[in-house]
Amino acid sequence: MFRYLARHHDRKHIKRSLQRQERISKSAIGFAHDTSLAFAVNEPVVKDGDHDLAVTTLRETEAFFTPLLPAEPIYQDAHRVIFESDIKTSDEKNNVFECVVTESGAKDHALVVFHHWYSRNRYPAFSRYFAKRGMTVVEATLPYHFSRGSNDFSEEQFFNASIGRTVRSMRQAVLDGRKIVRWLKGQRYRTITVVGMCLGGTVAGLVAAQEEIVDKAVLMVTPPSPADLIWTSETMQRLKGRIEPSMSLEDLRKAWTLINLDMHTFWLSRPDLELLFVQGKSDTIARPERAHHLIHGLTSLRGRPPELLQLNCGHSSIGMFPYNIIAARKVLRFLMEIPTLRELWKVRNFRIDRSGV
């Protein structure tokens, strides 16, 4: 019965995603190579010319994701922290980002949570639950989402058919994430974990790879390769249609090397980083077989596999009962916190809204 309900839930959210794409089809960002934009720190001063995004050395990757500004907030109160982003875009609202903070009252553990693409709601039930378990939760804001968006479809600026723009947005998200992590370390939190859902999981993985003070990472229904996500996702066929006439999958993989988790296994395999992957076996958006390739690479380098939870559900349905409770139990065990059944029941209503990625 639960599998039937999960399939129905996923189909409903996939339908909503496809309807959204239909509504924005005339205003969606078209294909552009624009690789110079990927390296732009200040968008108005982008120079003409082509740049090679297919980096081949670890040093080049480290330089690309190196923080540019100090990890100091421009505003802070009991419930939120606001930072200036390292990357300046033409959209002023996108150049600062807000973090929603749910305090635990302790400095033992902090979770930095990255929401999914096109998220319309944050995760208050998730945050309250973990805060009650002694972990302060900081919910990041991805570029062009929530207060960083200027219209109803600003999120399209984050992930789209513009090759350089997408890389730039992912870089901005990673630098924002690193800033949050470094600020938390300055606040003397003993353990820092990054948690990401869907494309937010890709960002969380990149932050964990590049920021060595991250202790643990939880990647939920996460596409390791954004290029493969476009080519294989049930909800990405319109976006694929804008790219495929100009680039093959292999060309796109090369262009997006910097934001492909498969290319960050050297850092993700460091001995002091603990990893947990949470997948839906029937996920037709972030297909689990792509994550298995990353898991195999990590296992080869680490000498042991990362932790893995596979649930009999799809993409959005991972946030519905009972799968959300099973996932919460596994995450808490991974974080070395053992929940009671009564505590788990309190998060049965935690959901991933819509069919975002």
C-alpha atoms as a printed R data frame, in Angstrom:
    type eleno elety resid chain resno      x      y       z
1   ATOM     1    CA   MET     A     1  0.000  0.000   0.000
2   ATOM     2    CA   PHE     A     2  2.770  2.447   0.895
3   ATOM     3    CA   ARG     A     3  4.502  1.882  -2.449
4   ATOM     4    CA   TYR     A     4  1.234  2.595  -4.287
5   ATOM     5    CA   LEU     A     5  0.758  5.806  -2.299
6   ATOM     6    CA   ALA     A     6  4.388  6.770  -2.969
7   ATOM     7    CA   ARG     A     7  3.956  6.311  -6.736
8   ATOM     8    CA   HIS     A     8  0.767  8.377  -6.677
9   ATOM     9    CA   HIS     A     9  2.546 11.086  -4.663
10  ATOM    10    CA   ASP     A    10  5.477 11.196  -7.083
11  ATOM    11    CA   ARG     A    11  3.260 11.294 -10.175
12  ATOM    12    CA   LYS     A    12  1.318 14.229  -8.720
13  ATOM    13    CA   HIS     A    13  4.488 16.224  -8.058
14  ATOM    14    CA   ILE     A    14  6.026 15.348 -11.419
15  ATOM    15    CA   LYS     A    15  2.845 16.578 -13.094
16  ATOM    16    CA   ARG     A    16  3.122 19.873 -11.191
17  ATOM    17    CA   SER     A    17  6.723 20.260 -12.285
18  ATOM    18    CA   LEU     A    18  5.832 19.665 -15.925
19  ATOM    19    CA   GLN     A    19  2.970 22.161 -15.676
20  ATOM    20    CA   ARG     A    20  5.352 24.740 -14.243
21  ATOM    21    CA   GLN     A    21  7.742 24.193 -17.140
22  ATOM    22    CA   GLU     A    22  4.887 24.657 -19.580
23  ATOM    23    CA   ARG     A    23  3.974 27.974 -17.957
24  ATOM    24    CA   ILE     A    24  7.499 29.349 -18.206
25  ATOM    25    CA   SER     A    25  8.441 27.826 -21.574
26  ATOM    26    CA   LYS     A    26  8.330 31.171 -23.401
27  ATOM    27    CA   SER     A    27 10.510 32.940 -20.833
28  ATOM    28    CA   ALA     A    28 12.901 30.102 -19.970
29  ATOM    29    CA   ILE     A    29 16.610 30.783 -20.379
30  ATOM    30    CA   GLY     A    30 17.830 29.481 -23.712
31  ATOM    31    CA   PHE     A    31 21.085 27.744 -24.531
32  ATOM    32    CA   ALA     A    32 24.254 29.814 -24.241
33  ATOM    33    CA   HIS     A    33 27.847 28.699 -23.908
34  ATOM    34    CA   ASP     A    34 28.976 31.909 -22.104
35  ATOM    35    CA   THR     A    35 31.773 30.135 -20.216
36  ATOM    36    CA   SER     A    36 33.400 33.399 -19.173
37  ATOM    37    CA   LEU     A    37 30.382 34.062 -16.950
38  ATOM    38    CA   ALA     A    38 31.282 31.028 -14.831
39  ATOM    39    CA   PHE     A    39 34.444 32.779 -13.650
40  ATOM    40    CA   ALA     A    40 32.891 36.210 -13.148
41  ATOM    41    CA   VAL     A    41 33.014 37.527  -9.584
42  ATOM    42    CA   ASN     A    42 31.186 40.683 -10.643
43  ATOM    43    CA   GLU     A    43 28.751 40.047 -13.490
44  ATOM    44    CA   PRO     A    44 28.757 43.560 -15.011
45  ATOM    45    CA   VAL     A    45 32.475 43.304 -15.784
46  ATOM    46    CA   VAL     A    46 32.379 39.988 -17.645
47  ATOM    47    CA   LYS     A    47 34.814 40.046 -20.538
48  ATOM    48    CA   ASP     A    48 34.224 38.547 -23.935
49  ATOM    49    CA   GLY     A    49 36.000 35.373 -24.841
50  ATOM    50    CA   ASP     A    50 35.808 31.662 -24.243
51  ATOM    51    CA   HIS     A    51 37.117 29.824 -21.194
52  ATOM    52    CA   ASP     A    52 37.763 26.135 -20.710
53  ATOM    53    CA   LEU     A    53 35.451 24.800 -18.005
54  ATOM    54    CA   ALA     A    54 36.815 21.271 -18.264
55  ATOM    55    CA   VAL     A    55 39.461 21.705 -15.564
56  ATOM    56    CA   THR     A    56 41.897 18.867 -15.116
57  ATOM    57    CA   THR     A    57 43.847 19.593 -11.925
58  ATOM    58    CA   LEU     A    58 42.933 19.624  -8.238
59  ATOM    59    CA   ARG     A    59 44.605 23.010  -7.836
60  ATOM    60    CA   GLU     A    60 42.340 24.597 -10.461
61  ATOM    61    CA   THR     A    61 39.264 23.230  -8.703
62  ATOM    62    CA   GLU     A    62 40.447 24.423  -5.290
63  ATOM    63    CA   ALA     A    63 41.107 27.892  -6.676
64  ATOM    64    CA   PHE     A    64 37.653 28.055  -8.251
65  ATOM    65    CA   PHE     A    65 35.920 27.359  -4.932
66  ATOM    66    CA   THR     A    66 38.268 29.395  -2.712
67  ATOM    67    CA   PRO     A    67 36.349 31.877  -0.490
68  ATOM    68    CA   LEU     A    68 36.711 35.537  -1.454
69  ATOM    69    CA   LEU     A    69 35.261 37.371   1.563
70  ATOM    70    CA   PRO     A    70 35.448 36.886   5.357
71  ATOM    71    CA   ALA     A    71 32.784 34.768   7.053
72  ATOM    72    CA   GLU     A    72 31.217 37.715   8.842
73  ATOM    73    CA   PRO     A    73 27.457 38.386   8.835
74  ATOM    74    CA   ILE     A    74 26.045 41.790   7.952
75  ATOM    75    CA   TYR     A    75 23.048 41.171  10.230
76  ATOM    76    CA   GLN     A    76 22.274 38.680  12.980
77  ATOM    77    CA   ASP     A    77 19.505 38.051  15.499
78  ATOM    78    CA   ALA     A    78 18.149 35.039  17.356
79  ATOM    79    CA   HIS     A    79 16.418 33.542  14.329
80  ATOM    80    CA   ARG     A    80 18.367 34.570  11.259
81  ATOM    81    CA   VAL     A    81 21.776 35.524   9.935
82  ATOM    82    CA   ILE     A    82 22.368 37.510   6.737
83  ATOM    83    CA   PHE     A    83 25.604 37.433   4.760
84  ATOM    84    CA   GLU     A    84 26.986 39.197   1.709
85  ATOM    85    CA   SER     A    85 27.612 36.713  -1.082
86  ATOM    86    CA   ASP     A    86 31.121 36.428  -2.523
87  ATOM    87    CA   ILE     A    87 29.703 36.555  -6.064
88  ATOM    88    CA   LYS     A    88 28.022 39.731  -7.305
89  ATOM    89    CA   THR     A    89 25.313 39.288  -9.937
90  ATOM    90    CA   SER     A    90 23.223 41.840 -11.831
91  ATOM    91    CA   ASP     A    91 20.299 40.958  -9.547
92  ATOM    92    CA   GLU     A    92 20.943 42.920  -6.334
93  ATOM    93    CA   LYS     A    93 18.530 40.789  -4.298
94  ATOM    94    CA   ASN     A    94 20.620 37.728  -5.089
95  ATOM    95    CA   ASN     A    95 23.801 39.269  -3.697
96  ATOM    96    CA   VAL     A    96 22.892 38.795  -0.046
97  ATOM    97    CA   PHE     A    97 21.568 35.601   1.488
98  ATOM    98    CA   GLU     A    98 19.543 34.864   4.570
99  ATOM    99    CA   CYS     A    99 19.954 31.864   6.840
100 ATOM   100    CA   VAL     A   100 17.086 30.784   9.078
101 ATOM   101    CA   VAL     A   101 18.445 29.598  12.433
102 ATOM   102    CA   THR     A   102 16.738 27.172  14.812
103 ATOM   103    CA   GLU     A   103 18.806 27.202  17.985
104 ATOM   104    CA   SER     A   104 19.344 24.129  20.132
105 ATOM   105    CA   GLY     A   105 20.878 25.980  23.058
106 ATOM   106    CA   ALA     A   106 24.096 23.962  22.731
107 ATOM   107    CA   LYS     A   107 27.344 24.241  20.793
108 ATOM   108    CA   ASP     A   108 27.881 20.526  20.261
109 ATOM   109    CA   HIS     A   109 26.536 20.145  16.734
110 ATOM   110    CA   ALA     A   110 25.317 22.369  13.889
111 ATOM   111    CA   LEU     A   111 23.513 21.261  10.739
112 ATOM   112    CA   VAL     A   112 23.643 23.392   7.584
113 ATOM   113    CA   VAL     A   113 20.651 22.500   5.383
114 ATOM   114    CA   PHE     A   114 20.454 23.186   1.634
115 ATOM   115    CA   HIS     A   115 16.934 23.020   0.187
116 ATOM   116    CA   HIS     A   116 15.970 21.699  -3.237
117 ATOM   117    CA   TRP     A   117 15.655 23.602  -6.497
118 ATOM   118    CA   TYR     A   118 12.393 25.532  -6.839
119 ATOM   119    CA   SER     A   119 11.664 25.054  -3.154
120 ATOM   120    CA   ARG     A   120  8.654 27.091  -2.050
121 ATOM   121    CA   ASN     A   121  8.846 26.188   1.649
122 ATOM   122    CA   ARG     A   122 11.605 25.609   4.142
123 ATOM   123    CA   TYR     A   123 11.819 22.633   6.489
124 ATOM   124    CA   PRO     A   124 10.506 23.874   9.868
125 ATOM   125    CA   ALA     A   125  9.484 20.428  11.179
126 ATOM   126    CA   PHE     A   126 12.911 19.065  10.279
127 ATOM   127    CA   SER     A   127 14.669 22.000  11.963
128 ATOM   128    CA   ARG     A   128 12.606 21.909  15.158
129 ATOM   129    CA   TYR     A   129 13.069 18.185  15.524
130 ATOM   130    CA   PHE     A   130 16.843 18.242  15.239
131 ATOM   131    CA   ALA     A   131 17.093 21.343  17.417
132 ATOM   132    CA   LYS     A   132 15.259 19.454  20.159
133 ATOM   133    CA   ARG     A   133 17.906 16.763  19.812
134 ATOM   134    CA   GLY     A   134 20.632 19.276  20.645
135 ATOM   135    CA   MET     A   135 21.641 20.316  17.116
136 ATOM   136    CA   THR     A   136 21.381 23.902  15.917
137 ATOM   137    CA   VAL     A   137 19.960 23.979  12.393
138 ATOM   138    CA   VAL     A   138 20.939 26.681   9.891
139 ATOM   139    CA   GLU     A   139 18.837 26.685   6.724
140 ATOM   140    CA   ALA     A   140 20.741 28.233   3.823
141 ATOM   141    CA   THR     A   141 19.139 30.013   0.871
142 ATOM   142    CA   LEU     A   142 20.288 28.912  -2.569
143 ATOM   143    CA   PRO     A   143 20.867 31.632  -5.198
144 ATOM   144    CA   TYR     A   144 17.671 33.118  -6.675
145 ATOM   145    CA   HIS     A   145 15.406 31.410  -4.108
146 ATOM   146    CA   PHE     A   146 13.139 32.862  -1.407
147 ATOM   147    CA   SER     A   147 14.292 36.411  -0.530
148 ATOM   148    CA   ARG     A   148 16.983 36.194  -3.243
149 ATOM   149    CA   GLY     A   149 14.410 35.993  -6.040
150 ATOM   150    CA   SER     A   150 13.014 38.955  -7.937
151 ATOM   151    CA   ASN     A   151 10.018 37.205  -9.560
152 ATOM   152    CA   ASP     A   152  8.012 33.969  -9.489
153 ATOM   153    CA   PHE     A   153 10.508 32.131 -11.683
154 ATOM   154    CA   SER     A   154 13.826 33.513 -10.431
155 ATOM   155    CA   GLU     A   155 14.898 29.967  -9.568
156 ATOM   156    CA   GLU     A   156 15.431 29.357 -13.298
157 ATOM   157    CA   GLN     A   157 18.530 31.539 -12.992
158 ATOM   158    CA   PHE     A   158 20.077 28.908 -10.711
159 ATOM   159    CA   PHE     A   159 19.905 25.907 -13.042
160 ATOM   160    CA   ASN     A   160 19.298 26.332 -16.752
161 ATOM   161    CA   ALA     A   161 20.533 25.942 -20.324
162 ATOM   162    CA   SER     A   162 23.106 28.712 -19.953
163 ATOM   163    CA   ILE     A   163 26.263 26.687 -19.351
164 ATOM   164    CA   GLY     A   164 28.377 29.357 -17.689
165 ATOM   165    CA   ARG     A   165 25.493 30.875 -15.724
166 ATOM   166    CA   THR     A   166 24.652 27.528 -14.116
167 ATOM   167    CA   VAL     A   167 28.275 26.968 -13.103
168 ATOM   168    CA   ARG     A   168 28.435 30.492 -11.697
169 ATOM   169    CA   SER     A   169 25.259 29.930  -9.658
170 ATOM   170    CA   MET     A   170 26.533 26.633  -8.279
171 ATOM   171    CA   ARG     A   171 29.843 28.289  -7.413
172 ATOM   172    CA   GLN     A   172 27.963 31.051  -5.626
173 ATOM   173    CA   ALA     A   173 25.947 28.464  -3.666
174 ATOM   174    CA   VAL     A   174 29.124 26.608  -2.638
175 ATOM   175    CA   LEU     A   175 30.927 29.786  -1.566
176 ATOM   176    CA   ASP     A   176 27.825 30.803   0.405
177 ATOM   177    CA   GLY     A   177 27.795 27.383   2.060
178 ATOM   178    CA   ARG     A   178 31.461 27.561   2.942
179 ATOM   179    CA   LYS     A   179 30.866 30.981   4.504
180 ATOM   180    CA   ILE     A   180 28.127 29.552   6.745
181 ATOM   181    CA   VAL     A   181 30.334 26.638   7.787
182 ATOM   182    CA   ARG     A   182 33.288 28.888   8.596
183 ATOM   183    CA   TRP     A   183 31.046 31.246  10.568
184 ATOM   184    CA   LEU     A   184 29.705 28.312  12.604
185 ATOM   185    CA   LYS     A   185 33.231 27.149  13.313
186 ATOM   186    CA   GLY     A   186 33.991 30.646  14.566
187 ATOM   187    CA   GLN     A   187 30.973 30.285  16.848
188 ATOM   188    CA   ARG     A   188 32.784 27.276  18.371
189 ATOM   189    CA   TYR     A   189 30.491 24.494  17.232
190 ATOM   190    CA   ARG     A   190 32.261 21.202  17.812
191 ATOM   191    CA   THR     A   191 30.732 19.203  14.920
192 ATOM   192    CA   ILE     A   192 29.393 20.576  11.640
193 ATOM   193    CA   THR     A   193 27.217 18.566   9.265
194 ATOM   194    CA   VAL     A   194 25.904 19.600   5.853
195 ATOM   195    CA   VAL     A   195 22.562 18.225   4.683
196 ATOM   196    CA   GLY     A   196 21.149 18.636   1.202
197 ATOM   197    CA   MET     A   197 18.035 17.629  -0.685
198 ATOM   198    CA   CYS     A   198 18.128 17.032  -4.448
199 ATOM   199    CA   LEU     A   199 20.238 19.750  -6.151
200 ATOM   200    CA   GLY     A   200 20.757 21.143  -2.654
201 ATOM   201    CA   GLY     A   201 22.468 17.826  -1.977
202 ATOM   202    CA   THR     A   202 24.842 18.446  -4.880
203 ATOM   203    CA   VAL     A   203 25.706 21.796  -3.295
204 ATOM   204    CA   ALA     A   204 26.129 20.158   0.131
205 ATOM   205    CA   GLY     A   205 28.463 17.564  -1.398
206 ATOM   206    CA   LEU     A   206 30.582 20.245  -3.047
207 ATOM   207    CA   VAL     A   207 30.756 22.192   0.231
208 ATOM   208    CA   ALA     A   208 31.797 19.050   2.108
209 ATOM   209    CA   ALA     A   209 34.443 18.325  -0.517
210 ATOM   210    CA   GLN     A   210 36.014 21.773  -0.465
211 ATOM   211    CA   GLU     A   211 35.546 22.750   3.190
212 ATOM   212    CA   GLU     A   212 37.682 20.477   5.350
213 ATOM   213    CA   ILE     A   213 36.087 21.576   8.619
214 ATOM   214    CA   VAL     A   214 32.863 19.797   7.592
215 ATOM   215    CA   ASP     A   215 32.647 16.610   9.655
216 ATOM   216    CA   LYS     A   216 29.630 14.869   8.103
217 ATOM   217    CA   ALA     A   217 27.451 15.112   5.013
218 ATOM   218    CA   VAL     A   218 23.954 13.764   4.394
219 ATOM   219    CA   LEU     A   219 23.016 13.710   0.692
220 ATOM   220    CA   MET     A   220 19.332 12.945   0.086
221 ATOM   221    CA   VAL     A   221 18.041 12.016  -3.401
222 ATOM   222    CA   THR     A   222 21.104 13.831  -4.727
223 ATOM   223    CA   PRO     A   223 22.197 13.916  -8.398
224 ATOM   224    CA   PRO     A   224 26.020 13.688  -8.393
225 ATOM   225    CA   SER     A   225 26.172 14.832 -12.028
226 ATOM   226    CA   PRO     A   226 23.939 17.791 -13.012
227 ATOM   227    CA   ALA     A   227 24.581 16.932 -16.674
228 ATOM   228    CA   ASP     A   228 23.237 13.402 -16.244
229 ATOM   229    CA   LEU     A   229 20.316 14.809 -14.255
230 ATOM   230    CA   ILE     A   230 19.243 16.811 -17.309
231 ATOM   231    CA   TRP     A   231 19.690 13.867 -19.661
232 ATOM   232    CA   THR     A   232 17.873 11.230 -17.584
233 ATOM   233    CA   SER     A   233 15.401 13.037 -15.307
234 ATOM   234    CA   GLU     A   234 11.728 12.639 -16.115
235 ATOM   235    CA   THR     A   235 11.147 16.322 -15.343
236 ATOM   236    CA   MET     A   236 14.113 17.756 -17.262
237 ATOM   237    CA   GLN     A   237 13.237 16.910 -20.846
238 ATOM   238    CA   ARG     A   238 12.360 20.483 -21.835
239 ATOM   239    CA   LEU     A   239 15.689 21.700 -20.448
240 ATOM   240    CA   LYS     A   240 17.464 18.874 -22.256
241 ATOM   241    CA   GLY     A   241 15.716 19.960 -25.445
242 ATOM   242    CA   ARG     A   242 17.253 23.425 -25.153
243 ATOM   243    CA   ILE     A   243 20.773 22.022 -24.751
244 ATOM   244    CA   GLU     A   244 20.926 18.875 -26.882
245 ATOM   245    CA   PRO     A   245 20.912 20.584 -30.303
246 ATOM   246    CA   SER     A   246 24.180 22.303 -29.339
247 ATOM   247    CA   MET     A   247 25.891 19.903 -26.924
248 ATOM   248    CA   SER     A   248 26.043 16.171 -26.340
249 ATOM   249    CA   LEU     A   249 25.841 14.634 -22.885
250 ATOM   250    CA   GLU     A   250 29.593 14.065 -22.928
251 ATOM   251    CA   ASP     A   251 30.209 17.697 -23.898
252 ATOM   252    CA   LEU     A   252 27.975 18.872 -21.063
253 ATOM   253    CA   ARG     A   253 29.724 16.591 -18.579
254 ATOM   254    CA   LYS     A   254 33.050 18.146 -19.574
255 ATOM   255    CA   ALA     A   255 31.681 21.689 -19.378
256 ATOM   256    CA   TRP     A   256 30.256 20.990 -15.912
257 ATOM   257    CA   THR     A   257 33.253 19.116 -14.541
258 ATOM   258    CA   LEU     A   258 33.592 21.632 -11.706
259 ATOM   259    CA   ILE     A   259 30.079 20.940 -10.371
260 ATOM   260    CA   ASN     A   260 30.139 17.160 -10.808
261 ATOM   261    CA   LEU     A   261 30.569 15.302  -7.496
262 ATOM   262    CA   ASP     A   262 32.286 12.450  -9.343
263 ATOM   263    CA   MET     A   263 35.171 14.863  -9.927
264 ATOM   264    CA   HIS     A   264 35.440 15.642  -6.205
265 ATOM   265    CA   THR     A   265 35.930 12.107  -4.890
266 ATOM   266    CA   PHE     A   266 39.508 12.874  -3.818
267 ATOM   267    CA   TRP     A   267 38.236 15.378  -1.244
268 ATOM   268    CA   LEU     A   268 35.052 13.482  -0.398
269 ATOM   269    CA   SER     A   269 37.106 10.391   0.434
270 ATOM   270    CA   ARG     A   270 39.168 12.063   3.166
271 ATOM   271    CA   PRO     A   271 39.205  9.827   6.286
272 ATOM   272    CA   ASP     A   272 37.683 12.397   8.665
273 ATOM   273    CA   LEU     A   273 34.552 13.009   6.544
274 ATOM   274    CA   GLU     A   274 31.563 10.744   7.168
275 ATOM   275    CA   LEU     A   275 29.024 10.389   4.345
276 ATOM   276    CA   LEU     A   276 25.433  9.182   4.226
277 ATOM   277    CA   PHE     A   277 23.463  8.782   0.986
278 ATOM   278    CA   VAL     A   278 19.660  8.491   1.144
279 ATOM   279    CA   GLN     A   279 17.980  7.324  -2.070
280 ATOM   280    CA   GLY     A   280 14.602  6.330  -3.427
281 ATOM   281    CA   LYS     A   281 14.827  3.084  -5.382
282 ATOM   282    CA   SER     A   282 12.123  4.246  -7.801
283 ATOM   283    CA   ASP     A   283 13.429  7.810  -8.208
284 ATOM   284    CA   THR     A   284 12.931  8.887 -11.836
285 ATOM   285    CA   ILE     A   285 14.430 12.347 -11.253
286 ATOM   286    CA   ALA     A   286 17.726 11.876  -9.380
287 ATOM   287    CA   ARG     A   287 18.184  8.319 -10.576
288 ATOM   288    CA   PRO     A   288 19.990  6.189  -7.955
289 ATOM   289    CA   GLU     A   289 22.233  4.387 -10.451
290 ATOM   290    CA   ARG     A   290 24.190  7.612 -10.997
291 ATOM   291    CA   ALA     A   291 24.908  7.876  -7.278
292 ATOM   292    CA   HIS     A   292 26.118  4.280  -7.277
293 ATOM   293    CA   HIS     A   293 28.946  5.289  -9.602
294 ATOM   294    CA   LEU     A   294 30.033  7.937  -7.094
295 ATOM   295    CA   ILE     A   295 29.649  5.527  -4.179
296 ATOM   296    CA   HIS     A   296 31.817  2.964  -5.977
297 ATOM   297    CA   GLY     A   297 34.525  5.572  -6.557
298 ATOM   298    CA   LEU     A   298 34.443  6.646  -2.905
299 ATOM   299    CA   THR     A   299 34.623  3.029  -1.768
300 ATOM   300    CA   SER     A   300 37.703  2.422  -3.897
301 ATOM   301    CA   LEU     A   301 39.485  5.456  -2.466
302 ATOM   302    CA   ARG     A   302 38.368  5.095   1.152
303 ATOM   303    CA   GLY     A   303 38.682  1.341   1.374
304 ATOM   304    CA   ARG     A   304 35.155  1.223   2.815
305 ATOM   305    CA   PRO     A   305 31.765  2.290   1.478
306 ATOM   306    CA   PRO     A   306 29.916  5.365   2.707
307 ATOM   307    CA   GLU     A   307 26.662  4.704   4.521
308 ATOM   308    CA   LEU     A   308 23.662  4.176   2.275
309 ATOM   309    CA   LEU     A   309 19.913  4.034   2.863
310 ATOM   310    CA   GLN     A   310 17.695  2.934  -0.031
311 ATOM   311    CA   LEU     A   311 13.959  3.296   0.406
312 ATOM   312    CA   ASN     A   312 11.138  1.721  -1.621
313 ATOM   313    CA   CYS     A   313  9.890  5.067  -2.886
314 ATOM   314    CA   GLY     A   314 10.622  7.707  -5.489
315 ATOM   315    CA   HIS     A   315 11.843 11.297  -5.378
316 ATOM   316    CA   SER     A   316  9.308 13.516  -3.632
317 ATOM   317    CA   SER     A   317  7.784 10.561  -1.782
318 ATOM   318    CA   ILE     A   318 10.944 10.234   0.301
319 ATOM   319    CA   GLY     A   319  9.427 13.065   2.339
320 ATOM   320    CA   MET     A   320  6.114 11.267   3.070
321 ATOM   321    CA   PHE     A   321  5.161  8.836   5.818
322 ATOM   322    CA   PRO     A   322  6.602  6.277   6.550
323 ATOM   323    CA   TYR     A   323  9.712  6.953   4.461
324 ATOM   324    CA   ASN     A   324 10.459 10.248   6.185
325 ATOM   325    CA   ILE     A   325 10.465  8.518   9.570
326 ATOM   326    CA   ILE     A   326 12.775  5.762   8.337
327 ATOM   327    CA   ALA     A   327 15.099  8.388   6.860
328 ATOM   328    CA   ALA     A   328 15.017 10.464  10.059
329 ATOM   329    CA   ARG     A   329 15.925  7.412  12.121
330 ATOM   330    CA   LYS     A   330 18.848  6.592   9.847
331 ATOM   331    CA   VAL     A   331 20.095 10.202   9.821
332 ATOM   332    CA   LEU     A   332 19.943 10.381  13.606
333 ATOM   333    CA   ARG     A   333 21.870  7.152  13.948
334 ATOM   334    CA   PHE     A   334 24.412  8.501  11.483
335 ATOM   335    CA   LEU     A   335 24.721 11.609  13.649
336 ATOM   336    CA   MET     A   336 25.160  9.290  16.660
337 ATOM   337    CA   GLU     A   337 21.799 10.235  18.100
338 ATOM   338    CA   ILE     A   338 19.379  7.375  18.794
339 ATOM   339    CA   PRO     A   339 15.735  8.510  18.599
340 ATOM   340    CA   THR     A   340 12.739  6.979  20.291
341 ATOM   341    CA   LEU     A   341  9.667  5.943  18.296
342 ATOM   342    CA   ARG     A   342  7.706  8.699  20.030
343 ATOM   343    CA   GLU     A   343 10.236 11.293  18.852
344 ATOM   344    CA   LEU     A   344 10.176  9.948  15.299
345 ATOM   345    CA   TRP     A   345  6.388 10.194  15.185
346 ATOM   346    CA   LYS     A   346  6.716 13.966  15.673
347 ATOM   347    CA   VAL     A   347  8.393 14.376  12.252
348 ATOM   348    CA   ARG     A   348  5.942 12.226  10.285
349 ATOM   349    CA   ASN     A   349  4.618 15.356   8.534
350 ATOM   350    CA   PHE     A   350  8.023 16.495   7.214
351 ATOM   351    CA   ARG     A   351  7.754 16.678   3.439
352 ATOM   352    CA   ILE     A   352  9.746 17.839   0.430
353 ATOM   353    CA   ASP     A   353  7.265 20.209  -1.177
354 ATOM   354    CA   ARG     A   354  6.350 20.183  -4.865
355 ATOM   355    CA   SER     A   355  8.628 18.238  -7.206
356 ATOM   356    CA   GLY     A   356 11.711 20.404  -7.005
357 ATOM   357    CA   VAL     A   357 15.157 19.025  -7.638
